[in-house]
Amino acid sequence: MKTKTIRYGLRYKKDGKLLGFETERNPEGSESVSFSYHLSYGEEDRIWLVESPEHAEFVRQNSTPWYNADYECPMNDFDVEELQVVRVITVINEAEVCVKIPTFEEYMEYRYNTKEHKFYDPAHYTYYMNEYRKAKGTGREKEFQYSIYDLNEYLREKKEETKLVVEKA
């Protein structure tokens, strides 16, 4: 499936970069909002975009005071003449992806019952798996999971293993 969105932003004329946004914690004791927003240069992963060109033009010409600055109307410390309103068209091509992550059992086998792994400990593996089997089908089953950090480490290590196999071939 393909989706297309049109939004509007501000471009820095000198080099053509789109402006982004940053958040800043307001001074302690402020009776106003906790955070304020401001336009910033070089925020490639946080581009400031709005629904209409008039909205972007308003922000180009006006800076909102810190105590009222939000995403919709951020502070703008740029010279009006340095900026221009631009249309940003985003096209997203969506395709279903078949993803397989290791089950708890597979992860535990890899981490504690694989001789090459740095955490190799068969006794620990046996203990964990016995506890997991007791909990399976009960409310305690959800206690037995691994974290996103564990998954990322697993994927990194598997990628390294694949790389080594390819290099040896």
C-alpha atoms as one frame of an Amber mdcrd trajectory, in Angstrom:
protein
   0.000   0.000   0.000   1.201   3.481  -0.806   0.305   6.556   1.248   1.153
  10.122   0.396   0.993  13.063   2.791   1.544  16.727   2.108   2.719  18.964
   4.921   4.444  22.337   5.090   7.647  23.360   6.776  10.352  25.986   6.777
  13.564  25.745   4.797  16.758  27.621   5.577  17.497  29.409   2.279  21.322
  29.354   2.515  21.686  25.574   2.272  18.183  24.235   1.677  17.875  22.336
   4.974  14.488  21.919   6.576  14.145  23.283  10.082  13.433  20.914  12.897
  12.291  21.461  16.434  13.703  20.981  19.900  12.041  20.890  23.266  13.414
  22.667  26.270  12.438  22.315  29.913  11.116  25.600  31.217  12.609  27.123
  34.355  11.719  25.396  37.622   8.955  27.092  39.497   7.335  28.226  36.289
   3.570  28.424  36.644   3.259  27.776  32.939   3.903  24.639  30.891   6.808
  22.307  31.629   8.309  22.391  28.121   8.589  24.891  25.316   9.356  24.234
  21.669  11.649  26.126  19.348  12.669  25.821  15.735  16.170  24.509  15.274
  18.674  23.931  12.534  20.010  20.466  11.761  17.351  18.318  13.443  17.033
  15.832  10.584  15.059  13.274  12.569  12.621  15.837  14.019  11.465  18.010
  11.136   8.858  20.630  11.995   5.811  20.164   9.739   2.256  21.528   9.828
  -0.978  21.082   7.855  -1.181  24.379   5.928   1.168  26.814   4.192  -0.502
  29.704   6.049   0.357  28.091   9.371   4.010  27.723   8.326   4.070  31.325
   7.073   2.682  32.574  10.387   5.453  30.776  12.289   8.049  32.094   9.801
   6.967  35.659  10.542   6.276  35.345  14.278   8.015  33.937  17.323   5.937
  32.689  20.209   7.117  33.591  23.735   8.681  30.645  25.607   5.766  30.332
  28.031   3.309  29.709  25.165   5.613  27.936  22.705   4.337  24.515  21.687
   4.748  22.341  18.622   2.087  24.248  16.672   3.632  27.663  17.394   7.262
  27.270  18.442   9.768  29.990  19.273  11.485  31.195  16.120  14.845  32.921
  16.521  15.613  32.917  12.778  15.588  35.988  10.556  12.364  35.986   8.524
  14.319  36.616   5.313  16.487  33.496   5.857  13.467  31.164   5.724  10.966
  30.086   3.122   7.805  28.012   3.347   8.053  24.712   1.483   5.700  21.854
   0.707   6.983  18.489   1.925   5.549  15.438   0.221   6.082  12.151   1.983
   5.410   8.923   0.138   5.332   5.762   2.199   5.398   2.377   0.534   4.018
  -0.152   2.966   4.599  -3.843   2.538   3.826  -6.552   5.034   6.966  -7.978
   6.549   7.273 -11.464   7.923   9.142 -11.096  11.201  10.242 -13.837  13.536
  11.717 -13.117  16.912  12.914 -15.886  19.190  10.471 -17.355  21.668  11.421
 -17.223  25.326  12.548 -20.839  25.103  14.709 -20.180  22.023  16.262 -17.105
  23.597  17.092 -18.940  26.830  18.551 -21.866  24.861  20.772 -19.470  22.941
  21.852 -17.394  25.936  22.457 -20.033  28.616  22.721 -23.351  26.797  25.031
 -22.502  23.874  28.667 -23.249  24.628  29.971 -20.355  22.540  27.847 -17.761
  24.326  29.462 -15.618  27.028  26.639 -16.428  29.488  26.802 -20.188  28.960
  25.449 -21.782  32.143  23.464 -25.032  31.706  22.430 -25.116  35.360  20.955
 -21.637  35.111  19.205 -22.642  31.876  17.692 -25.748  33.524  16.495 -23.720
  36.525  14.900 -21.006  34.362  13.214 -23.471  32.038  11.820 -25.518  34.949
  10.348 -22.352  36.460   8.999 -21.306  33.071   7.317 -24.677  32.507   5.672
 -24.451  35.957   4.357 -20.977  35.115   3.201 -21.811  31.585  -0.563 -21.405
  31.253  -0.820 -19.411  34.498  -0.754 -15.704  35.247   2.949 -16.014  36.059
   3.854 -16.898  32.456   4.205 -13.204  31.567   6.993 -12.883  34.162   9.176
 -14.929  31.836  10.208 -12.707  29.001  13.307 -11.064  27.688  13.747  -7.339
  27.106  14.162  -5.321  23.940  17.805  -4.870  24.979  18.212  -8.651  25.101
  16.629  -8.919  21.660  18.946  -6.260  20.238  21.980  -8.043  21.708  20.710
 -11.350  20.280  20.241  -9.824  16.822  23.683  -8.164  16.933  25.340 -11.451
  17.912  23.438 -13.401  15.238  24.493 -10.810  12.661  28.134 -11.210  13.759
  27.826 -15.017  13.545  26.455 -14.730  10.009  29.231 -12.320   9.075  31.892
 -14.729  10.366  30.365 -17.655   8.469  30.290 -15.634   5.251  33.885 -14.455
   5.738  35.082 -18.052   6.284  33.305 -19.296   3.140
